Every structure is written in structure tokens, then in C-alpha cells.
Amino acid sequence: DSSFSITNVSICNNLLPYNWNGVEYNTSGSYTIVLPAANGNGCDSTATLNLMVKDTSFSITNISVCNNLLPYNWNGVDYSTSGSYTIVLPAASVNGCDSTATLNLTVRDTSFSITNISICSNLLPYNWNGVEYSAAGSYTILLPSANENGCDSTATLNLIVKAISLTLTSEPLSCLESTNGAILISASGGSGEYEYSLNAGQSYQSSATFENLSAGNYQTRVRDSEGCFIDTTLLVSIDKAIWTGLVNSDWHTAANWSSGAVPTAKTHVIIPAGTPDCIISNSNATAASVQLLTNGFIKVENDKELSITEKCAVLPNN
């Protein structure tokens, strides 16, 4: 008798070709071969291969992502650059065969912008993208999906505030009705030459000194060559000191006066009622004018003198 054999094989197509008795097979089917005188009787043997090829699965994932969202995680792996990536997922299909998965990743650029602004302090606040800024600094905001790729945009504002600083000094009037007051202005921090105004910018002069001023509040403005300016108000009046006698009775003690300073030849002195006597005994004293209110007293002792330097038609009120 001849012999017969049947071989049943199930194989995933990614493992093809299948080699059987020296022959390679690539498709499902039933294959029979004769093996001459292969059995113990010296007769031919017939062998049959029943081959079943199981399909593997394939998947393609197309992803477009903005670079500010990187890395992109796919099947447990992080990806940070555009490209085509293929992996094998062992025995992941319904046939128990390996699956092949491909990721086509496109990375879209976000956009960045930097805006440098130099602004005068008198023009603050500065409005940028709907937000107002009042101090120098670097400010960064995120503009969602604002660029041509549909990705977020990052915008930075570098804000420089140009500010003028002032030091103002006023020279007091000799009397309230006088016109010998003065204002001296020192400016820094601006650009180029300065111009000075005492009427809130209605008119300017190049000199930083204003003279022959009467009593009143002056709306000073200083403007630089780039048009930046700063405003402030300064009072021109007399130098007035009210006696308090808080420390002792000595005219020459600064803490005894409301001004915190010992009167000079430009100071208008008021001695109120109900205060300790004011005594001049250690050295001479001067004042522009002296008002002794009811029951207010000054005592000049030890041959000292109190010199009154002005004759004012209008005296300061208390």
C-alpha cells in the first residue's frame, strides 16, 4: 500500500511564504504532492497541505497638531516632529495576527510676535490687545488659534515708559500783595531740551525759572523734545510760621513753630492766643511781619532785637 498524509496549517500573512517539503506557498489552498517510495513498502506516498492564510490588519492615523501641544502620544510613544511612523502590534487583530499601524504626523507651527513700544508717561495707559498697561515691563499673552495654521499665537509686548522727573522750588513772596515770588524747576528723565509752562501748556518758555509771580496756584508743565510732558501744581505764597511753643519758650527752637523751621526775614509770624509766651533772649531774631493775636505775647530779653523787615498791607490769616 501507498501512504497518505494531510497537514493542516493556519498562518498569518506577515509570516509568508510558508515552506513545506522544500516548496514555498503564499496563498491559502490545498496542495498535494507525491513523495516517491517514501513509505516502508517502497511505494509512493501522497502528502496534502491544507494552508489557511490569515490576514493581518493595517491602520493609518493622520494627525495634524500645533507644536505648542507637542509631544504627541500615540500608542504609548511620544512624537515631536512631523513624519510617518509605523509600528507592529503583536497579535492585536481578530485573527490573532500582528497588526501594523501607521501614524502620519504633521506638526503645525505656532507664531510668535514681539512688539516694542516706547511711550510717554502722560499717554498711559497703553492699550494692547484689549488690555491696558500702565507700567514699564515685558508682557506675554496667548492668542488662541490666531495664526494661519489655526494654532495659538504667542505675543510679547516690551513696554518702555518715558517719564520726566521734576524738582520744584518756590521762592516765597515778601507780602501777600507782592509780585516777587519765583518758581525754579529742575527736570530729568526726558529727551533733548525741555520747555516750561505755568499755565498747563498754553504757553512755554525755555528758561526753567519763573520770576515776578504773585500769590496763587500755578499749573506747571514740563515738555521734552519728543512731546512727553508732566504736570504738577505749585503754590506761590508767603512763608508763614505759627507759634506753638510745644517744646519750650525759645523763639530759636524750630520745633516750636508750625513750619518746623526758625523764622527768617521772609517769614510771617503769627503768635496765637493761649500759647506759651515766645521769648527771644539768646540771640537776635528777624521776621517779615509779626501778628500778636489776643493774649499772644513775645518777650525780647537780654538786650536782644526782633527786626521786622516788611511793611505789608495784607497780613496772612491764622
C-alpha positions as a Python dict, from the first residue, in 0.01 Angstrom:
ca = {
    (1, 'D'): (0, 0, 0),
    (2, 'S'): (97, 362, -59),
    (3, 'S'): (66, 607, 234),
    (4, 'F'): (-127, 932, 266),
    (5, 'S'): (-67, 1233, 497),
    (6, 'I'): (-264, 1553, 548),
    (7, 'T'): (-108, 1864, 706),
    (8, 'N'): (-335, 2148, 817),
    (9, 'V'): (-157, 2482, 866),
    (10, 'S'): (-302, 2823, 963),
    (11, 'I'): (-54, 3111, 924),
    (12, 'C'): (-58, 3492, 943),
    (13, 'N'): (20, 3653, 609),
    (14, 'N'): (309, 3852, 755),
    (15, 'L'): (487, 3517, 808),
    (16, 'L'): (462, 3412, 441),
    (17, 'P'): (595, 3238, 243),
    (18, 'Y'): (527, 2904, 417),
    (19, 'N'): (783, 2635, 331),
    (20, 'W'): (652, 2280, 310),
    (21, 'N'): (862, 1993, 179),
    (22, 'G'): (1102, 2240, 14),
    (23, 'V'): (832, 2436, -164),
    (24, 'E'): (718, 2789, -63),
    (25, 'Y'): (348, 2873, -52),
    (26, 'N'): (199, 3223, -34),
    (27, 'T'): (-177, 3174, -63),
    (28, 'S'): (-445, 2973, 104),
    (29, 'G'): (-527, 2641, -64),
    (30, 'S'): (-494, 2261, -67),
    (31, 'Y'): (-168, 2136, -211),
    (32, 'T'): (-88, 1767, -282),
    (33, 'I'): (248, 1621, -368),
    (34, 'V'): (374, 1266, -433),
    (35, 'L'): (677, 1154, -243),
    (36, 'P'): (826, 863, -445),
    (37, 'A'): (892, 539, -249),
    (38, 'A'): (874, 727, 76),
    (39, 'N'): (690, 464, 282),
    (40, 'G'): (809, 136, 433),
    (41, 'N'): (664, -71, 145),
    (42, 'G'): (873, 106, -115),
    (43, 'C'): (560, 267, -253),
    (44, 'D'): (496, 630, -326),
    (45, 'S'): (341, 846, -55),
    (46, 'T'): (85, 1118, -116),
    (47, 'A'): (103, 1429, 109),
    (48, 'T'): (-155, 1704, 124),
    (49, 'L'): (-113, 2056, 272),
    (50, 'N'): (-425, 2245, 365),
    (51, 'L'): (-293, 2601, 402),
    (52, 'M'): (-503, 2880, 550),
    (53, 'V'): (-351, 3230, 532),
    (54, 'K'): (-493, 3468, 796),
    (55, 'D'): (-496, 3838, 726),
    (56, 'T'): (-311, 4084, 944),
    (57, 'S'): (-475, 4424, 999),
    (58, 'F'): (-348, 4763, 891),
    (59, 'S'): (-444, 5106, 1026),
    (60, 'I'): (-344, 5457, 922),
    (61, 'T'): (-386, 5753, 1157),
    (62, 'N'): (-346, 6105, 1016),
    (63, 'I'): (-282, 6368, 1282),
    (64, 'S'): (-218, 6742, 1250),
    (65, 'V'): (-106, 6907, 1574),
    (66, 'C'): (20, 7253, 1679),
    (67, 'N'): (378, 7247, 1804),
    (68, 'N'): (284, 7403, 2137),
    (69, 'L'): (88, 7081, 2207),
    (70, 'L'): (388, 6852, 2149),
    (71, 'P'): (486, 6584, 2224),
    (72, 'Y'): (201, 6384, 2068),
    (73, 'N'): (146, 6047, 2236),
    (74, 'W'): (44, 5758, 2013),
    (75, 'N'): (28, 5400, 2138),
    (76, 'G'): (240, 5492, 2440),
    (77, 'V'): (518, 5664, 2244),
    (78, 'D'): (582, 6042, 2231),
    (79, 'Y'): (644, 6206, 1891),
    (80, 'S'): (771, 6563, 1848),
    (81, 'T'): (840, 6603, 1473),
    (82, 'S'): (646, 6563, 1153),
    (83, 'G'): (683, 6223, 983),
    (84, 'S'): (536, 5880, 907),
    (85, 'Y'): (577, 5628, 1187),
    (86, 'T'): (489, 5255, 1165),
    (87, 'I'): (468, 5007, 1449),
    (88, 'V'): (369, 4640, 1480),
    (89, 'L'): (114, 4550, 1743),
    (90, 'P'): (167, 4179, 1819),
    (91, 'A'): (-145, 3956, 1793),
    (92, 'A'): (-370, 4259, 1808),
    (93, 'S'): (-617, 4164, 1529),
    (94, 'V'): (-923, 3940, 1542),
    (95, 'N'): (-724, 3658, 1371),
    (96, 'G'): (-459, 3655, 1641),
    (97, 'C'): (-209, 3800, 1391),
    (98, 'D'): (13, 4102, 1433),
    (99, 'S'): (-134, 4439, 1331),
    (100, 'T'): (57, 4713, 1152),
    (101, 'A'): (-31, 5072, 1248),
    (102, 'T'): (97, 5385, 1076),
    (103, 'L'): (90, 5741, 1211),
    (104, 'N'): (121, 6025, 963),
    (105, 'L'): (205, 6320, 1189),
    (106, 'T'): (202, 6681, 1068),
    (107, 'V'): (333, 6942, 1312),
    (108, 'R'): (196, 7291, 1251),
    (109, 'D'): (392, 7595, 1361),
    (110, 'T'): (265, 7841, 1618),
    (111, 'S'): (355, 8204, 1559),
    (112, 'F'): (545, 8443, 1781),
    (113, 'S'): (543, 8822, 1773),
    (114, 'I'): (734, 9084, 1970),
    (115, 'T'): (611, 9443, 1992),
    (116, 'N'): (849, 9706, 2128),
    (117, 'I'): (674, 10024, 2243),
    (118, 'S'): (825, 10337, 2395),
    (119, 'I'): (558, 10571, 2528),
    (120, 'C'): (537, 10894, 2725),
    (121, 'S'): (402, 10853, 3076),
    (122, 'N'): (136, 11116, 3003),
    (123, 'L'): (-10, 10885, 2734),
    (124, 'L'): (-65, 10593, 2971),
    (125, 'P'): (-243, 10357, 2995),
    (126, 'Y'): (-131, 10184, 2673),
    (127, 'N'): (-392, 9952, 2520),
    (128, 'W'): (-259, 9633, 2362),
    (129, 'N'): (-484, 9350, 2251),
    (130, 'G'): (-766, 9485, 2464),
    (131, 'V'): (-564, 9512, 2785),
    (132, 'E'): (-441, 9837, 2938),
    (133, 'Y'): (-84, 9865, 3071),
    (134, 'S'): (36, 10148, 3295),
    (135, 'A'): (387, 10038, 3393),
    (136, 'A'): (704, 9951, 3205),
    (137, 'G'): (769, 9580, 3163),
    (138, 'S'): (757, 9274, 2938),
    (139, 'Y'): (411, 9123, 2895),
    (140, 'T'): (328, 8796, 2714),
    (141, 'I'): (-17, 8674, 2615),
    (142, 'L'): (-154, 8371, 2429),
    (143, 'L'): (-389, 8440, 2137),
    (144, 'P'): (-587, 8117, 2082),
    (145, 'S'): (-595, 7986, 1720),
    (146, 'A'): (-481, 8323, 1593),
    (147, 'N'): (-237, 8224, 1316),
    (148, 'E'): (-288, 8093, 965),
    (149, 'N'): (-237, 7732, 1077),
    (150, 'G'): (-515, 7754, 1332),
    (151, 'C'): (-262, 7729, 1614),
    (152, 'D'): (-223, 7951, 1917),
    (153, 'S'): (0, 8256, 1880),
    (154, 'T'): (229, 8394, 2148),
    (155, 'A'): (264, 8773, 2154),
    (156, 'T'): (506, 8971, 2371),
    (157, 'L'): (490, 9343, 2447),
    (158, 'N'): (808, 9515, 2565),
    (159, 'L'): (680, 9842, 2708),
    (160, 'I'): (918, 10127, 2787),
    (161, 'V'): (767, 10424, 2972),
    (162, 'K'): (945, 10755, 2926),
    (163, 'A'): (889, 10957, 3241),
    (164, 'I'): (1009, 11306, 3327),
    (165, 'S'): (1101, 11372, 3690),
    (166, 'L'): (1072, 11717, 3844),
    (167, 'T'): (1215, 11903, 4138),
    (168, 'L'): (1034, 12231, 4202),
    (169, 'T'): (1133, 12511, 4436),
    (170, 'S'): (928, 12822, 4504),
    (171, 'E'): (1062, 13148, 4639),
    (172, 'P'): (809, 13297, 4884),
    (173, 'L'): (656, 13641, 4847),
    (174, 'S'): (765, 13918, 5078),
    (175, 'C'): (398, 14013, 5125),
    (176, 'L'): (73, 13864, 5002),
    (177, 'E'): (19, 14162, 4773),
    (178, 'S'): (373, 14141, 4632),
    (179, 'T'): (476, 14007, 4291),
    (180, 'N'): (826, 13896, 4378),
    (181, 'G'): (760, 13523, 4401),
    (182, 'A'): (957, 13277, 4188),
    (183, 'I'): (948, 12914, 4076),
    (184, 'L'): (1260, 12717, 3986),
    (185, 'I'): (1218, 12386, 3801),
    (186, 'S'): (1473, 12107, 3757),
    (187, 'A'): (1377, 11831, 3509),
    (188, 'S'): (1536, 11495, 3428),
    (189, 'G'): (1449, 11167, 3259),
    (190, 'G'): (1320, 11315, 2933),
    (191, 'S'): (1475, 11356, 2589),
    (192, 'G'): (1651, 11659, 2445),
    (193, 'E'): (1573, 12013, 2554),
    (194, 'Y'): (1289, 12099, 2790),
    (195, 'E'): (1020, 12366, 2770),
    (196, 'Y'): (843, 12505, 3075),
    (197, 'S'): (490, 12633, 3129),
    (198, 'L'): (300, 12781, 3423),
    (199, 'N'): (-43, 12769, 3255),
    (200, 'A'): (-86, 12396, 3185),
    (201, 'G'): (85, 12413, 2847),
    (202, 'Q'): (-91, 12712, 2694),
    (203, 'S'): (246, 12882, 2651),
    (204, 'Y'): (605, 12777, 2709),
    (205, 'Q'): (946, 12928, 2775),
    (206, 'S'): (1293, 12780, 2750),
    (207, 'S'): (1404, 12905, 3093),
    (208, 'A'): (1341, 12686, 3396),
    (209, 'T'): (1297, 12992, 3620),
    (210, 'F'): (978, 13197, 3652),
    (211, 'E'): (1004, 13528, 3836),
    (212, 'N'): (786, 13821, 3939),
    (213, 'L'): (500, 13594, 4038),
    (214, 'S'): (204, 13688, 4252),
    (215, 'A'): (35, 13462, 4506),
    (216, 'G'): (-156, 13165, 4366),
    (217, 'N'): (-151, 12807, 4242),
    (218, 'Y'): (44, 12753, 3921),
    (219, 'Q'): (-27, 12460, 3685),
    (220, 'T'): (329, 12378, 3586),
    (221, 'R'): (404, 12163, 3283),
    (222, 'V'): (744, 12050, 3154),
    (223, 'R'): (769, 11913, 2799),
    (224, 'D'): (1067, 11742, 2632),
    (225, 'S'): (1172, 11736, 2265),
    (226, 'E'): (963, 11425, 2194),
    (227, 'G'): (644, 11581, 2326),
    (228, 'C'): (638, 11394, 2657),
    (229, 'F'): (527, 11609, 2946),
    (230, 'I'): (449, 11605, 3316),
    (231, 'D'): (206, 11826, 3506),
    (232, 'T'): (205, 11936, 3867),
    (233, 'T'): (66, 12219, 4077),
    (234, 'L'): (279, 12452, 4288),
    (235, 'L'): (162, 12719, 4529),
    (236, 'V'): (339, 13052, 4543),
    (237, 'S'): (267, 13235, 4865),
    (238, 'I'): (433, 13382, 5166),
    (239, 'D'): (642, 13191, 5416),
    (240, 'K'): (421, 13164, 5725),
    (241, 'A'): (501, 13023, 6070),
    (242, 'I'): (258, 12988, 6361),
    (243, 'W'): (397, 12975, 6713),
    (244, 'T'): (304, 12660, 6910),
    (245, 'G'): (553, 12656, 7197),
    (246, 'L'): (528, 12277, 7208),
    (247, 'V'): (886, 12225, 7328),
    (248, 'N'): (979, 12537, 7525),
    (249, 'S'): (953, 12916, 7509),
    (250, 'D'): (1258, 12978, 7288),
    (251, 'W'): (1197, 13158, 6956),
    (252, 'H'): (1504, 12983, 6811),
    (253, 'T'): (1375, 12627, 6865),
    (254, 'A'): (1245, 12500, 6529),
    (255, 'A'): (1004, 12251, 6686),
    (256, 'N'): (812, 12541, 6846),
    (257, 'W'): (687, 12655, 6502),
    (258, 'S'): (420, 12505, 6272),
    (259, 'S'): (662, 12527, 5979),
    (260, 'G'): (926, 12321, 6161),
    (261, 'A'): (1181, 12597, 6099),
    (262, 'V'): (1301, 12906, 6284),
    (263, 'P'): (1158, 13222, 6118),
    (264, 'T'): (1377, 13424, 5881),
    (265, 'A'): (1350, 13771, 5733),
    (266, 'K'): (1095, 13630, 5481),
    (267, 'T'): (874, 13458, 5741),
    (268, 'H'): (540, 13600, 5851),
    (269, 'V'): (495, 13513, 6217),
    (270, 'I'): (166, 13460, 6399),
    (271, 'I'): (152, 13430, 6778),
    (272, 'P'): (-190, 13281, 6864),
    (273, 'A'): (-381, 13326, 7186),
    (274, 'G'): (-348, 13063, 7454),
    (275, 'T'): (7, 12961, 7367),
    (276, 'P'): (313, 12989, 7591),
    (277, 'D'): (498, 13319, 7576),
    (278, 'C'): (755, 13338, 7296),
    (279, 'I'): (1090, 13453, 7432),
    (280, 'I'): (1384, 13599, 7240),
    (281, 'S'): (1678, 13601, 7479),
    (282, 'N'): (1976, 13414, 7335),
    (283, 'S'): (2024, 13594, 7001),
    (284, 'N'): (1853, 13845, 6776),
    (285, 'A'): (1554, 13742, 6563),
    (286, 'T'): (1401, 13856, 6234),
    (287, 'A'): (1063, 13820, 6065),
    (288, 'A'): (884, 13969, 5765),
    (289, 'S'): (585, 14055, 5985),
    (290, 'V'): (454, 13964, 6328),
    (291, 'Q'): (90, 13931, 6433),
    (292, 'L'): (17, 13911, 6803),
    (293, 'L'): (-333, 13775, 6838),
    (294, 'T'): (-533, 13845, 7154),
    (295, 'N'): (-328, 13745, 7458),
    (296, 'G'): (-38, 13640, 7239),
    (297, 'F'): (300, 13762, 7367),
    (298, 'I'): (661, 13796, 7256),
    (299, 'K'): (924, 13882, 7514),
    (300, 'V'): (1256, 14024, 7399),
    (301, 'E'): (1516, 13999, 7673),
    (302, 'N'): (1887, 14045, 7738),
    (303, 'D'): (1914, 14345, 7505),
    (304, 'K'): (1829, 14130, 7201),
    (305, 'E'): (1633, 14257, 6900),
    (306, 'L'): (1343, 14144, 6681),
    (307, 'S'): (1372, 14302, 6336),
    (308, 'I'): (1060, 14334, 6119),
    (309, 'T'): (1169, 14353, 5754),
    (310, 'E'): (844, 14420, 5564),
    (311, 'K'): (553, 14663, 5571),
    (312, 'C'): (268, 14458, 5428),
    (313, 'A'): (-78, 14592, 5352),
    (314, 'V'): (-222, 14241, 5369),
    (315, 'L'): (-126, 14010, 5651),
    (316, 'P'): (-177, 13633, 5642),
    (317, 'N'): (-473, 13491, 5825),
    (318, 'N'): (-434, 13239, 6101),
}
